[in-house]
């Protein structure tokens, strides 16, 4: 027998035994690690469901009926409800938060009798798509820093920290009080030297030495909002500026939400002017029946308007196409024009230096004023120096507004929304085939739109009370002021651009009632590693 071969064979068998032993250790380690990882994932899924339920329970306390504002004690109540949910799921039988009081944000606090550490924060530090500002959101983190391991101990790993975060928020659909449709006109968004003005059209909403108070509604713009000279924009709590412009930096306040698609023209229907409609110059439009005019004045007086010291003239609905020397005008502060219910086509504009009232009966059909977009002052609505413009406001001191004007085709002049809203001031489109909202300013858009002519010239002080919707999709509207405080109000306006200037102080009022918000969980903290989630307690040292 060859002794060398026997020894060599034995050595090989010995090597195999060693290799098999080593592989068994590795296989056992991998199997054990798999079991530990699976256990950690199961714990994470459980903790996530617990955090979800707590966040939803707390967030329900952040909604007020008829308002987007957080109710009084809302945050304290939200933390209390979220904590109770955590206790019910993680420490049943415990009736109080114990060492985790909810009078302020709870941060990395251990629930009594458990190995769970919890955090409850509201407003949420992680803004969401549902609630961009986080003011109506609750963020809950459930952390288990001592998740015990079994097989991983072979490698010297005794425990892991397993943490899950959930954010729930109450969101609302945008409800605009101001909308501007002019799209961006980018210079070169990739050129850092153009910052912060990489958009030639960045100032769709321009304010100069003026104050814009937008009550219970949002602002929507396809470009941006540019306040200068101590101008201010004030929104009701919970409302935002929704903007599409991706070429312009934004600095809050007010809070801003980046739109992913541009705001489109709602394409509301203008009053029908086909068929038989009376055509007037200023003189022939005067109502010849003094008794009827007196009755209309009496209705207006009963609804909060005073004609003391004024010479009042009543006008009938129809088409007004007088020459420049015979333009519809209220030339003096001692004169007043009272528009009887119906539709007025002011083809040659209107110049208001006194008082203009229409739609003065609450709950009854009001008026609609239609102006052409002609690109010159010959057809504009010049009310910058008016003593008073009150249209479709019903009762000036409050109460029911007028309903939609009835056109000559017996159809109401109102939006196509549900519910429908009366339209009051309308400017026809400059060129509906060329000027329209798109991702980028259309090069073929010409005329008064690009030349900046402003058809609607409105007073921006206590002289303006206009209800309903002002629809001027290709007009550059101007609201003038006289450096005075105001209680005047202007309903929703949809325009190409809008400028508030000269010390205007305008209360812009939304046209939609505040409905119930939508409560839902947000995926902001669901990404791998929570990189988009502001929850530093996840990585806090293990107690």
VOGU-202193 format. One record per residue (C-alpha): x, z, y. Coordinates in steps of 0.1 Angstrom, whole numbers, plus 5000, padded with zeros to 4 digits. Layout:
BEGIN
{px = X, pz = Z, py = Y}
...
***
This chain:
BEGIN
{px = 5000, pz = 5000, py = 5000}
{px = 5012, pz = 4991, py = 5035}
{px = 5014, pz = 5024, py = 5053}
{px = 5016, pz = 5008, py = 5088}
{px = 4983, pz = 4989, py = 5083}
{px = 4966, pz = 5021, py = 5072}
{px = 4978, pz = 5039, py = 5103}
{px = 4968, pz = 5009, py = 5126}
{px = 4933, pz = 5008, py = 5111}
{px = 4929, pz = 5045, py = 5116}
{px = 4940, pz = 5043, py = 5152}
{px = 4915, pz = 5016, py = 5159}
{px = 4887, pz = 5036, py = 5144}
{px = 4897, pz = 5065, py = 5166}
{px = 4896, pz = 5043, py = 5197}
{px = 4861, pz = 5032, py = 5188}
{px = 4849, pz = 5068, py = 5184}
{px = 4863, pz = 5076, py = 5219}
{px = 4847, pz = 5046, py = 5235}
{px = 4814, pz = 5053, py = 5218}
{px = 4816, pz = 5089, py = 5231}
{px = 4823, pz = 5077, py = 5266}
{px = 4795, pz = 5052, py = 5265}
{px = 4771, pz = 5078, py = 5253}
{px = 4780, pz = 5100, py = 5283}
{px = 4774, pz = 5071, py = 5306}
{px = 4741, pz = 5061, py = 5289}
{px = 4729, pz = 5097, py = 5290}
{px = 4739, pz = 5099, py = 5327}
{px = 4721, pz = 5067, py = 5336}
{px = 4691, pz = 5078, py = 5316}
{px = 4691, pz = 5112, py = 5333}
{px = 4696, pz = 5097, py = 5367}
{px = 4667, pz = 5073, py = 5361}
{px = 4645, pz = 5103, py = 5352}
{px = 4657, pz = 5121, py = 5383}
{px = 4650, pz = 5091, py = 5405}
{px = 4616, pz = 5086, py = 5390}
{px = 4608, pz = 5122, py = 5396}
{px = 4619, pz = 5119, py = 5433}
{px = 4598, pz = 5088, py = 5437}
{px = 4568, pz = 5106, py = 5423}
{px = 4574, pz = 5135, py = 5447}
{px = 4578, pz = 5111, py = 5476}
{px = 4545, pz = 5093, py = 5467}
{px = 4527, pz = 5127, py = 5466}
{px = 4543, pz = 5138, py = 5498}
{px = 4533, pz = 5106, py = 5515}
{px = 4497, pz = 5110, py = 5505}
{px = 4497, pz = 5145, py = 5518}
{px = 4512, pz = 5134, py = 5551}
{px = 4487, pz = 5105, py = 5554}
{px = 4457, pz = 5129, py = 5549}
{px = 4470, pz = 5154, py = 5574}
{px = 4478, pz = 5128, py = 5600}
{px = 4443, pz = 5113, py = 5597}
{px = 4427, pz = 5147, py = 5598}
{px = 4445, pz = 5157, py = 5630}
{px = 4440, pz = 5124, py = 5648}
{px = 4402, pz = 5126, py = 5647}
{px = 4404, pz = 5153, py = 5673}
{px = 4421, pz = 5130, py = 5698}
{px = 4390, pz = 5109, py = 5706}
{px = 4364, pz = 5115, py = 5733}
{px = 4330, pz = 5099, py = 5734}
{px = 4329, pz = 5073, py = 5762}
{px = 4365, pz = 5077, py = 5772}
{px = 4400, pz = 5068, py = 5760}
{px = 4414, pz = 5100, py = 5774}
{px = 4424, pz = 5128, py = 5750}
{px = 4399, pz = 5156, py = 5752}
{px = 4408, pz = 5191, py = 5765}
{px = 4427, pz = 5210, py = 5738}
{px = 4428, pz = 5178, py = 5718}
{px = 4464, pz = 5181, py = 5708}
{px = 4461, pz = 5218, py = 5698}
{px = 4430, pz = 5210, py = 5677}
{px = 4448, pz = 5180, py = 5662}
{px = 4478, pz = 5201, py = 5651}
{px = 4455, pz = 5228, py = 5637}
{px = 4435, pz = 5203, py = 5616}
{px = 4466, pz = 5186, py = 5604}
{px = 4481, pz = 5219, py = 5594}
{px = 4450, pz = 5230, py = 5576}
{px = 4451, pz = 5198, py = 5556}
{px = 4487, pz = 5204, py = 5546}
{px = 4479, pz = 5240, py = 5536}
{px = 4449, pz = 5228, py = 5515}
{px = 4471, pz = 5204, py = 5496}
{px = 4505, pz = 5222, py = 5494}
{px = 4495, pz = 5259, py = 5496}
{px = 4459, pz = 5263, py = 5484}
{px = 4446, pz = 5297, py = 5490}
{px = 4465, pz = 5302, py = 5522}
{px = 4441, pz = 5304, py = 5551}
{px = 4465, pz = 5305, py = 5580}
{px = 4496, pz = 5286, py = 5590}
{px = 4516, pz = 5318, py = 5589}
{px = 4551, pz = 5312, py = 5602}
{px = 4541, pz = 5277, py = 5614}
{px = 4519, pz = 5282, py = 5645}
{px = 4502, pz = 5251, py = 5659}
{px = 4501, pz = 5260, py = 5696}
{px = 4529, pz = 5235, py = 5701}
{px = 4546, pz = 5208, py = 5680}
{px = 4556, pz = 5221, py = 5645}
{px = 4591, pz = 5210, py = 5637}
{px = 4607, pz = 5215, py = 5602}
{px = 4588, pz = 5246, py = 5594}
{px = 4585, pz = 5260, py = 5558}
{px = 4550, pz = 5266, py = 5545}
{px = 4548, pz = 5301, py = 5532}
{px = 4551, pz = 5304, py = 5494}
{px = 4563, pz = 5268, py = 5490}
{px = 4595, pz = 5248, py = 5491}
{px = 4579, pz = 5223, py = 5515}
{px = 4590, pz = 5220, py = 5552}
{px = 4565, pz = 5203, py = 5575}
{px = 4565, pz = 5188, py = 5610}
{px = 4534, pz = 5179, py = 5631}
{px = 4539, pz = 5161, py = 5664}
{px = 4513, pz = 5148, py = 5689}
{px = 4515, pz = 5127, py = 5710}
{px = 4534, pz = 5108, py = 5683}
{px = 4571, pz = 5102, py = 5692}
{px = 4568, pz = 5069, py = 5672}
{px = 4546, pz = 5044, py = 5691}
{px = 4525, pz = 5022, py = 5669}
{px = 4508, pz = 4988, py = 5671}
{px = 4474, pz = 5007, py = 5669}
{px = 4484, pz = 5031, py = 5698}
{px = 4514, pz = 5017, py = 5716}
{px = 4519, pz = 5048, py = 5739}
{px = 4514, pz = 5073, py = 5711}
{px = 4491, pz = 5095, py = 5731}
{px = 4462, pz = 5092, py = 5706}
{px = 4484, pz = 5096, py = 5675}
{px = 4497, pz = 5123, py = 5652}
{px = 4529, pz = 5122, py = 5633}
{px = 4533, pz = 5143, py = 5602}
{px = 4564, pz = 5148, py = 5581}
{px = 4565, pz = 5165, py = 5547}
{px = 4600, pz = 5174, py = 5535}
{px = 4612, pz = 5189, py = 5503}
{px = 4649, pz = 5196, py = 5508}
{px = 4654, pz = 5214, py = 5475}
{px = 4640, pz = 5188, py = 5451}
{px = 4657, pz = 5200, py = 5419}
{px = 4676, pz = 5176, py = 5397}
{px = 4682, pz = 5178, py = 5359}
{px = 4706, pz = 5152, py = 5346}
{px = 4722, pz = 5144, py = 5379}
{px = 4738, pz = 5178, py = 5377}
{px = 4763, pz = 5162, py = 5352}
{px = 4778, pz = 5145, py = 5383}
{px = 4777, pz = 5176, py = 5404}
{px = 4745, pz = 5167, py = 5423}
{px = 4722, pz = 5197, py = 5422}
{px = 4693, pz = 5186, py = 5445}
{px = 4680, pz = 5160, py = 5469}
{px = 4660, pz = 5161, py = 5501}
{px = 4628, pz = 5141, py = 5497}
{px = 4609, pz = 5135, py = 5530}
{px = 4580, pz = 5113, py = 5539}
{px = 4565, pz = 5107, py = 5574}
{px = 4530, pz = 5093, py = 5583}
{px = 4516, pz = 5083, py = 5616}
{px = 4478, pz = 5079, py = 5623}
{px = 4464, pz = 5067, py = 5656}
{px = 4432, pz = 5057, py = 5673}
{px = 4434, pz = 5022, py = 5687}
{px = 4411, pz = 5002, py = 5710}
{px = 4406, pz = 4965, py = 5715}
{px = 4418, pz = 4953, py = 5749}
{px = 4391, pz = 4956, py = 5775}
{px = 4403, pz = 4937, py = 5806}
{px = 4395, pz = 4945, py = 5842}
{px = 4420, pz = 4919, py = 5855}
{px = 4431, pz = 4888, py = 5836}
{px = 4456, pz = 4862, py = 5848}
{px = 4460, pz = 4830, py = 5828}
{px = 4491, pz = 4812, py = 5843}
{px = 4516, pz = 4809, py = 5814}
{px = 4553, pz = 4816, py = 5816}
{px = 4578, pz = 4790, py = 5830}
{px = 4611, pz = 4801, py = 5814}
{px = 4644, pz = 4793, py = 5830}
{px = 4665, pz = 4800, py = 5799}
{px = 4657, pz = 4831, py = 5779}
{px = 4690, pz = 4830, py = 5762}
{px = 4710, pz = 4830, py = 5794}
{px = 4719, pz = 4866, py = 5802}
{px = 4727, pz = 4857, py = 5838}
{px = 4690, pz = 4850, py = 5846}
{px = 4679, pz = 4886, py = 5838}
{px = 4657, pz = 4902, py = 5847}
{px = 4639, pz = 4871, py = 5861}
{px = 4641, pz = 4846, py = 5833}
{px = 4606, pz = 4833, py = 5841}
{px = 4598, pz = 4814, py = 5873}
{px = 4561, pz = 4825, py = 5869}
{px = 4568, pz = 4862, py = 5863}
{px = 4545, pz = 4873, py = 5892}
{px = 4511, pz = 4863, py = 5880}
{px = 4498, pz = 4896, py = 5894}
{px = 4516, pz = 4903, py = 5926}
{px = 4512, pz = 4934, py = 5947}
{px = 4527, pz = 4940, py = 5982}
{px = 4522, pz = 4973, py = 5999}
{px = 4489, pz = 4977, py = 5981}
{px = 4473, pz = 4999, py = 5955}
{px = 4454, pz = 4986, py = 5924}
{px = 4433, pz = 5012, py = 5906}
{px = 4420, pz = 4997, py = 5873}
{px = 4392, pz = 5020, py = 5861}
{px = 4384, pz = 5023, py = 5824}
{px = 4399, pz = 4989, py = 5816}
{px = 4432, pz = 4971, py = 5808}
{px = 4452, pz = 4945, py = 5826}
{px = 4459, pz = 4912, py = 5808}
{px = 4485, pz = 4887, py = 5820}
{px = 4503, pz = 4858, py = 5804}
{px = 4534, pz = 4865, py = 5824}
{px = 4539, pz = 4898, py = 5843}
{px = 4530, pz = 4922, py = 5870}
{px = 4553, pz = 4925, py = 5901}
{px = 4547, pz = 4954, py = 5925}
{px = 4568, pz = 4954, py = 5957}
{px = 4570, pz = 4972, py = 5990}
{px = 4557, pz = 5006, py = 5977}
{px = 4529, pz = 4990, py = 5958}
{px = 4513, pz = 5010, py = 5929}
{px = 4492, pz = 5002, py = 5898}
{px = 4471, pz = 5030, py = 5884}
{px = 4453, pz = 5028, py = 5850}
{px = 4429, pz = 5052, py = 5835}
{px = 4444, pz = 5073, py = 5807}
{px = 4447, pz = 5054, py = 5775}
{px = 4447, pz = 5019, py = 5790}
{px = 4476, pz = 4995, py = 5792}
{px = 4490, pz = 4963, py = 5807}
{px = 4489, pz = 4936, py = 5780}
{px = 4514, pz = 4909, py = 5787}
{px = 4526, pz = 4878, py = 5768}
{px = 4557, pz = 4871, py = 5789}
{px = 4588, pz = 4873, py = 5766}
{px = 4613, pz = 4863, py = 5793}
{px = 4608, pz = 4893, py = 5816}
{px = 4619, pz = 4929, py = 5813}
{px = 4593, pz = 4956, py = 5818}
{px = 4597, pz = 4990, py = 5834}
{px = 4569, pz = 5016, py = 5830}
{px = 4547, pz = 5029, py = 5845}
{px = 4521, pz = 5016, py = 5839}
{px = 4524, pz = 5014, py = 5801}
{px = 4528, pz = 4980, py = 5786}
{px = 4520, pz = 4963, py = 5754}
{px = 4537, pz = 4930, py = 5744}
{px = 4512, pz = 4904, py = 5732}
{px = 4522, pz = 4881, py = 5704}
{px = 4499, pz = 4853, py = 5715}
{px = 4489, pz = 4843, py = 5750}
{px = 4455, pz = 4850, py = 5766}
{px = 4433, pz = 4819, py = 5765}
{px = 4406, pz = 4808, py = 5789}
{px = 4373, pz = 4820, py = 5776}
{px = 4357, pz = 4788, py = 5788}
{px = 4326, pz = 4803, py = 5802}
{px = 4298, pz = 4779, py = 5811}
{px = 4293, pz = 4771, py = 5848}
{px = 4257, pz = 4769, py = 5862}
{px = 4241, pz = 4736, py = 5856}
{px = 4237, pz = 4715, py = 5887}
{px = 4220, pz = 4685, py = 5872}
{px = 4183, pz = 4677, py = 5880}
{px = 4165, pz = 4685, py = 5912}
{px = 4182, pz = 4711, py = 5932}
{px = 4176, pz = 4716, py = 5970}
{px = 4205, pz = 4704, py = 5991}
{px = 4210, pz = 4722, py = 6024}
{px = 4232, pz = 4725, py = 6054}
{px = 4234, pz = 4760, py = 6069}
{px = 4203, pz = 4756, py = 6091}
{px = 4180, pz = 4741, py = 6065}
{px = 4190, pz = 4767, py = 6040}
{px = 4174, pz = 4795, py = 6060}
{px = 4142, pz = 4808, py = 6045}
{px = 4114, pz = 4797, py = 6070}
{px = 4090, pz = 4824, py = 6058}
{px = 4096, pz = 4855, py = 6080}
{px = 4073, pz = 4876, py = 6059}
{px = 4093, pz = 4869, py = 6027}
{px = 4126, pz = 4876, py = 6045}
{px = 4112, pz = 4909, py = 6058}
{px = 4102, pz = 4918, py = 6022}
{px = 4136, pz = 4910, py = 6009}
{px = 4153, pz = 4931, py = 6036}
{px = 4130, pz = 4960, py = 6026}
{px = 4141, pz = 4958, py = 5990}
{px = 4178, pz = 4958, py = 6001}
{px = 4172, pz = 4988, py = 6023}
{px = 4155, pz = 5007, py = 5995}
{px = 4186, pz = 5001, py = 5974}
{px = 4211, pz = 5016, py = 5997}
{px = 4218, pz = 4989, py = 6024}
{px = 4213, pz = 4993, py = 6061}
{px = 4207, pz = 4965, py = 6085}
{px = 4206, pz = 4987, py = 6116}
{px = 4219, pz = 4968, py = 6146}
{px = 4223, pz = 4936, py = 6127}
{px = 4207, pz = 4902, py = 6130}
{px = 4196, pz = 4893, py = 6095}
{px = 4191, pz = 4858, py = 6081}
{px = 4177, pz = 4851, py = 6047}
{px = 4190, pz = 4821, py = 6027}
{px = 4175, pz = 4803, py = 5997}
{px = 4195, pz = 4793, py = 5966}
{px = 4206, pz = 4756, py = 5963}
{px = 4235, pz = 4733, py = 5971}
{px = 4252, pz = 4739, py = 6005}
{px = 4273, pz = 4709, py = 6015}
{px = 4274, pz = 4711, py = 6053}
{px = 4303, pz = 4695, py = 6072}
{px = 4333, pz = 4715, py = 6084}
{px = 4315, pz = 4720, py = 6117}
{px = 4284, pz = 4732, py = 6098}
{px = 4300, pz = 4755, py = 6072}
{px = 4281, pz = 4784, py = 6057}
{px = 4293, pz = 4812, py = 6079}
{px = 4285, pz = 4847, py = 6091}
{px = 4305, pz = 4845, py = 6122}
{px = 4300, pz = 4879, py = 6138}
{px = 4301, pz = 4916, py = 6127}
{px = 4266, pz = 4919, py = 6142}
{px = 4252, pz = 4894, py = 6118}
{px = 4242, pz = 4896, py = 6082}
{px = 4233, pz = 4869, py = 6055}
{px = 4209, pz = 4880, py = 6028}
{px = 4210, pz = 4858, py = 5997}
{px = 4178, pz = 4856, py = 5978}
{px = 4181, pz = 4857, py = 5940}
{px = 4194, pz = 4825, py = 5924}
{px = 4225, pz = 4802, py = 5923}
{px = 4244, pz = 4791, py = 5954}
{px = 4267, pz = 4761, py = 5952}
{px = 4289, pz = 4764, py = 5983}
{px = 4306, pz = 4729, py = 5982}
{px = 4321, pz = 4733, py = 6016}
{px = 4330, pz = 4770, py = 6012}
{px = 4318, pz = 4800, py = 6031}
{px = 4334, pz = 4820, py = 6060}
{px = 4322, pz = 4856, py = 6061}
{px = 4331, pz = 4876, py = 6092}
{px = 4300, pz = 4898, py = 6091}
{px = 4278, pz = 4911, py = 6062}
{px = 4269, pz = 4892, py = 6030}
{px = 4244, pz = 4908, py = 6006}
{px = 4229, pz = 4894, py = 5974}
{px = 4217, pz = 4909, py = 5941}
{px = 4205, pz = 4940, py = 5958}
{px = 4178, pz = 4950, py = 5933}
{px = 4190, pz = 4970, py = 5903}
{px = 4177, pz = 4956, py = 5870}
{px = 4165, pz = 4924, py = 5886}
{px = 4181, pz = 4889, py = 5886}
{px = 4209, pz = 4887, py = 5912}
{px = 4230, pz = 4859, py = 5926}
{px = 4258, pz = 4836, py = 5915}
{px = 4281, pz = 4819, py = 5941}
{px = 4300, pz = 4788, py = 5929}
{px = 4329, pz = 4773, py = 5949}
{px = 4349, pz = 4741, py = 5942}
{px = 4387, pz = 4742, py = 5936}
{px = 4395, pz = 4716, py = 5963}
{px = 4429, pz = 4728, py = 5973}
{px = 4423, pz = 4732, py = 6010}
{px = 4407, pz = 4758, py = 6033}
{px = 4377, pz = 4736, py = 6037}
{px = 4360, pz = 4749, py = 6006}
{px = 4373, pz = 4784, py = 6002}
{px = 4354, pz = 4817, py = 6002}
{px = 4370, pz = 4834, py = 6032}
{px = 4359, pz = 4870, py = 6032}
{px = 4392, pz = 4886, py = 6042}
{px = 4377, pz = 4900, py = 6074}
{px = 4342, pz = 4907, py = 6063}
{px = 4324, pz = 4938, py = 6074}
{px = 4307, pz = 4940, py = 6040}
{px = 4303, pz = 4919, py = 6009}
{px = 4279, pz = 4933, py = 5984}
{px = 4269, pz = 4911, py = 5955}
{px = 4251, pz = 4920, py = 5923}
{px = 4258, pz = 4957, py = 5929}
{px = 4221, pz = 4967, py = 5928}
{px = 4223, pz = 5001, py = 5944}
{px = 4253, pz = 5003, py = 5966}
{px = 4256, pz = 5041, py = 5962}
{px = 4253, pz = 5039, py = 5924}
{px = 4226, pz = 5031, py = 5899}
{px = 4216, pz = 5000, py = 5880}
{px = 4234, pz = 4967, py = 5890}
{px = 4215, pz = 4935, py = 5892}
{px = 4211, pz = 4913, py = 5861}
{px = 4224, pz = 4878, py = 5858}
{px = 4213, pz = 4852, py = 5883}
{px = 4188, pz = 4826, py = 5870}
{px = 4200, pz = 4790, py = 5874}
{px = 4179, pz = 4760, py = 5883}
{px = 4177, pz = 4752, py = 5846}
{px = 4161, pz = 4787, py = 5841}
{px = 4192, pz = 4799, py = 5822}
{px = 4210, pz = 4831, py = 5831}
{px = 4245, pz = 4828, py = 5846}
{px = 4264, pz = 4850, py = 5823}
{px = 4293, pz = 4852, py = 5799}
{px = 4292, pz = 4840, py = 5763}
{px = 4303, pz = 4875, py = 5751}
{px = 4282, pz = 4900, py = 5732}
{px = 4268, pz = 4916, py = 5751}
{px = 4266, pz = 4890, py = 5778}
{px = 4277, pz = 4900, py = 5813}
{px = 4265, pz = 4885, py = 5846}
{px = 4289, pz = 4862, py = 5865}
{px = 4290, pz = 4866, py = 5903}
{px = 4318, pz = 4846, py = 5919}
{px = 4329, pz = 4814, py = 5902}
{px = 4355, pz = 4788, py = 5911}
{px = 4353, pz = 4755, py = 5892}
{px = 4384, pz = 4744, py = 5873}
{px = 4410, pz = 4724, py = 5892}
{px = 4415, pz = 4700, py = 5864}
{px = 4403, pz = 4712, py = 5830}
{px = 4422, pz = 4685, py = 5812}
{px = 4456, pz = 4694, py = 5827}
{px = 4457, pz = 4730, py = 5838}
{px = 4450, pz = 4753, py = 5808}
{px = 4467, pz = 4784, py = 5793}
{px = 4494, pz = 4775, py = 5768}
{px = 4526, pz = 4791, py = 5756}
{px = 4545, pz = 4775, py = 5785}
{px = 4533, pz = 4762, py = 5819}
{px = 4521, pz = 4726, py = 5815}
{px = 4542, pz = 4702, py = 5835}
{px = 4511, pz = 4680, py = 5843}
{px = 4493, pz = 4709, py = 5861}
{px = 4492, pz = 4698, py = 5897}
{px = 4471, pz = 4701, py = 5929}
{px = 4460, pz = 4734, py = 5944}
{px = 4469, pz = 4754, py = 5913}
{px = 4506, pz = 4747, py = 5916}
{px = 4505, pz = 4745, py = 5953}
{px = 4492, pz = 4780, py = 5954}
{px = 4460, pz = 4775, py = 5973}
{px = 4437, pz = 4806, py = 5971}
{px = 4400, pz = 4797, py = 5971}
{px = 4387, pz = 4833, py = 5968}
{px = 4399, pz = 4854, py = 5998}
{px = 4384, pz = 4888, py = 5993}
{px = 4385, pz = 4920, py = 6014}
{px = 4405, pz = 4948, py = 5997}
{px = 4390, pz = 4979, py = 6012}
{px = 4356, pz = 4996, py = 6014}
{px = 4340, pz = 4963, py = 6025}
{px = 4338, pz = 4950, py = 5989}
{px = 4312, pz = 4958, py = 5963}
{px = 4310, pz = 4929, py = 5937}
{px = 4297, pz = 4935, py = 5902}
{px = 4299, pz = 4914, py = 5870}
{px = 4326, pz = 4889, py = 5862}
{px = 4345, pz = 4868, py = 5887}
{px = 4355, pz = 4836, py = 5869}
{px = 4382, pz = 4815, py = 5886}
{px = 4405, pz = 4803, py = 5857}
{px = 4426, pz = 4780, py = 5878}
{px = 4424, pz = 4797, py = 5912}
{px = 4450, pz = 4818, py = 5929}
{px = 4429, pz = 4847, py = 5942}
{px = 4439, pz = 4869, py = 5971}
{px = 4426, pz = 4904, py = 5978}
{px = 4434, pz = 4914, py = 6014}
{px = 4435, pz = 4949, py = 6028}
{px = 4437, pz = 4968, py = 6061}
{px = 4457, pz = 4998, py = 6051}
{px = 4427, pz = 5020, py = 6045}
{px = 4414, pz = 5041, py = 6017}
{px = 4385, pz = 5026, py = 5998}
{px = 4356, pz = 5033, py = 5975}
{px = 4349, pz = 4996, py = 5972}
{px = 4347, pz = 4981, py = 5937}
{px = 4353, pz = 4947, py = 5921}
{px = 4342, pz = 4938, py = 5887}
{px = 4363, pz = 4920, py = 5861}
{px = 4383, pz = 4890, py = 5875}
{px = 4397, pz = 4861, py = 5855}
{px = 4420, pz = 4839, py = 5875}
{px = 4452, pz = 4818, py = 5874}
{px = 4470, pz = 4843, py = 5895}
{px = 4460, pz = 4872, py = 5918}
{px = 4477, pz = 4887, py = 5948}
{px = 4469, pz = 4921, py = 5964}
{px = 4484, pz = 4922, py = 5999}
{px = 4482, pz = 4937, py = 6033}
{px = 4476, pz = 4973, py = 6023}
{px = 4447, pz = 4965, py = 5999}
{px = 4433, pz = 4994, py = 5980}
{px = 4412, pz = 4980, py = 5953}
{px = 4392, pz = 4997, py = 5925}
{px = 4390, pz = 4971, py = 5898}
{px = 4363, pz = 4980, py = 5873}
{px = 4360, pz = 4968, py = 5837}
{px = 4328, pz = 4953, py = 5825}
{px = 4327, pz = 4966, py = 5789}
{px = 4315, pz = 5001, py = 5779}
{px = 4341, pz = 5023, py = 5762}
{px = 4333, pz = 5021, py = 5725}
{px = 4346, pz = 5041, py = 5696}
{px = 4382, pz = 5036, py = 5687}
{px = 4396, pz = 5026, py = 5653}
{px = 4413, pz = 5054, py = 5633}
{px = 4439, pz = 5041, py = 5609}
{px = 4474, pz = 5048, py = 5595}
{px = 4503, pz = 5028, py = 5609}
{px = 4532, pz = 5014, py = 5590}
{px = 4558, pz = 5023, py = 5616}
{px = 4572, pz = 5050, py = 5593}
{px = 4568, pz = 5031, py = 5560}
{px = 4599, pz = 5009, py = 5564}
{px = 4629, pz = 5017, py = 5541}
{px = 4648, pz = 5046, py = 5555}
{px = 4622, pz = 5051, py = 5583}
{px = 4646, pz = 5033, py = 5607}
{px = 4617, pz = 5025, py = 5631}
{px = 4603, pz = 5061, py = 5629}
{px = 4614, pz = 5088, py = 5653}
{px = 4616, pz = 5117, py = 5629}
{px = 4651, pz = 5133, py = 5631}
{px = 4640, pz = 5163, py = 5610}
{px = 4642, pz = 5140, py = 5579}
{px = 4680, pz = 5141, py = 5582}
{px = 4682, pz = 5177, py = 5593}
{px = 4706, pz = 5200, py = 5574}
{px = 4692, pz = 5215, py = 5543}
{px = 4682, pz = 5251, py = 5551}
***
